[in-house]
Amino acid sequence: MDIIRAWKDEGYRNSLSKAERAVLPPHPAGLITLTDEELGAVAGGMINLTRVTQCECVITQHCPSTGTIACAGL
């Protein structure tokens, strides 16, 4: 039995016998369960822009999801 493959490949894991799956050690990273609210807050790769009230902007960026504007190139 290839333990690492069983952790990564669901098809392979499901092809193992019940006895093999019973002795399969738990994945070292553990199990992660997120609620719908937590998943809704995930923003991979997004820039978190903060509101700037006073600045002389050379370049402005608008974040459509939050409505904030950030100034750059001061």
Residue pairs with C-beta under 8 A, 6 or more apart in sequence:
1 16
1 20
1 24
2 12
3 24
3 25
5 12
6 12
6 13
6 16
6 21
6 24
7 13
7 24
7 27
13 21
13 24
16 24
34 42
46 65
47 61
47 63
49 61
49 63
49 66
49 68
49 69
49 70
50 68
50 70
51 68
51 69
51 70
52 69
52 70
52 71
55 71
55 74
56 71
56 74
57 71
57 72
57 73
57 74
58 71
58 72
58 73
58 74
59 71
59 72
59 73
60 69
60 70
60 71
60 72
61 69
61 70
61 72
62 68
62 69
63 69
63 70
